[in-house]
Amino acid sequence: MSQKYPLFADSAGQLQQRGIRRKDALILIANKTAIPLDNEWLEAFWCDQCQEKKWYHVHKQELTYDLSVAPPELWQQAMGVIYTQGNPSVGEFTLRHASMVGYKSNQDFIFVG
């Protein structure tokens, strides 16, 4: 079973790249903060040869599907995925401790008696 993440557009430029006129794209973005892209998504496929999961950008045409390796900028347009660079509003200390598991996570805290 593969993982599938729908894409959305959150800027007029992204809509224009998909063939929507500039004026229409600006109106859509002004009315909604994100527009779902029904015929595009990111999907992971398992490669039996290299034994790895590989991510592809899938674009459904009328009767066919176009597949290409998913470029990093598309991850910012995917719904339901964790931003790989972390939340910019979260500090380095919090990010480090959120990824720690186990008893040694308290080593950054110094107790003064």
C-alpha positions as CSV (number, residue, x, y, z in Angstrom):
1,M,0.0,0.0,0.0
2,S,1.4,3.4,-0.9
3,Q,1.1,6.7,0.9
4,K,-0.7,9.5,-0.9
5,Y,-0.6,13.2,0.0
6,P,-2.9,15.7,-1.8
7,L,-1.4,19.0,-3.0
8,F,-2.7,22.5,-2.6
9,A,-1.8,25.9,-4.0
10,D,-1.4,28.8,-1.7
11,S,-0.2,31.4,-4.1
12,A,-1.5,32.8,-7.4
13,G,1.8,31.9,-9.1
14,Q,1.3,28.2,-8.3
15,L,-2.2,28.4,-9.9
16,Q,-0.8,30.2,-13.0
17,Q,1.8,27.4,-13.5
18,R,-1.2,25.1,-13.8
19,G,-2.8,27.1,-16.5
20,I,-5.2,29.4,-14.6
21,R,-5.3,33.0,-15.8
22,R,-3.5,35.5,-13.5
23,K,-6.7,37.5,-12.7
24,D,-8.6,34.3,-11.8
25,A,-5.7,33.0,-9.7
26,L,-5.6,36.2,-7.7
27,I,-9.3,36.1,-7.1
28,L,-9.2,32.4,-6.0
29,I,-6.3,33.1,-3.5
30,A,-8.0,36.2,-2.2
31,N,-11.1,34.2,-1.4
32,K,-9.4,31.1,0.0
33,T,-6.0,30.8,1.6
34,A,-5.4,27.4,-0.1
35,I,-6.9,25.8,-3.2
36,P,-6.8,21.9,-3.4
37,L,-5.3,20.6,-6.6
38,D,-7.6,17.6,-7.4
39,N,-5.4,16.1,-10.1
40,E,-2.0,16.2,-8.3
41,W,-0.5,14.5,-5.3
42,L,2.6,13.1,-3.8
43,E,2.8,9.4,-3.5
44,A,5.3,6.9,-2.2
45,F,6.1,3.7,-4.1
46,W,8.2,0.8,-2.9
47,C,11.1,-0.1,-5.2
48,D,11.7,-3.9,-5.2
49,Q,15.1,-3.4,-6.8
50,C,16.7,-1.0,-4.4
51,Q,14.4,-1.9,-1.4
52,E,13.6,1.8,-0.8
53,K,10.5,4.0,-0.7
54,K,10.6,6.6,-3.4
55,W,8.4,9.7,-3.6
56,Y,6.8,10.9,-6.9
57,H,4.7,13.8,-8.0
58,V,1.7,12.3,-9.7
59,H,-0.3,14.5,-12.1
60,K,-3.5,13.0,-13.6
61,Q,-4.1,14.0,-17.1
62,E,-7.4,13.0,-19.0
63,L,-6.5,9.4,-19.6
64,T,-2.9,9.1,-18.3
65,Y,-0.8,9.8,-15.2
66,D,2.5,11.7,-15.4
67,L,5.0,10.6,-12.8
68,S,8.2,12.6,-11.8
69,V,10.5,12.5,-8.8
70,A,9.0,14.8,-6.2
71,P,11.0,18.0,-5.9
72,P,11.6,19.4,-2.4
73,E,9.4,22.6,-3.1
74,L,6.3,20.4,-3.6
75,W,6.5,19.2,0.0
76,Q,5.5,22.7,1.1
77,Q,2.3,22.3,-0.9
78,A,1.4,18.8,0.5
79,M,-1.4,18.3,3.0
80,G,-0.8,16.1,6.0
81,V,3.0,16.1,5.9
82,I,5.4,17.4,8.5
83,Y,7.6,20.3,7.3
84,T,11.1,18.8,7.0
85,Q,12.8,22.0,8.3
86,G,10.6,22.1,11.4
87,N,8.3,24.8,12.6
88,P,10.1,28.2,12.3
89,S,8.3,29.5,15.4
90,V,9.7,26.7,17.6
91,G,13.1,27.2,19.2
92,E,16.1,24.9,18.7
93,F,15.9,23.7,22.3
94,T,12.3,22.6,21.9
95,L,13.0,20.9,18.6
96,R,15.9,19.0,20.1
97,H,13.9,17.8,23.1
98,A,10.9,16.9,21.0
99,S,13.1,14.4,19.1
100,M,14.7,13.0,22.2
101,V,13.4,9.8,23.7
102,G,14.6,8.4,27.0
103,Y,16.0,9.4,30.3
104,K,19.0,11.4,29.0
105,S,16.7,14.2,27.7
106,N,17.0,15.9,31.1
107,Q,20.7,16.5,30.6
108,D,20.1,20.1,29.3
109,F,18.5,21.0,32.6
110,I,20.9,22.0,35.4
111,F,19.4,21.8,38.9
112,V,20.9,24.3,41.3
113,G,20.4,23.3,44.9
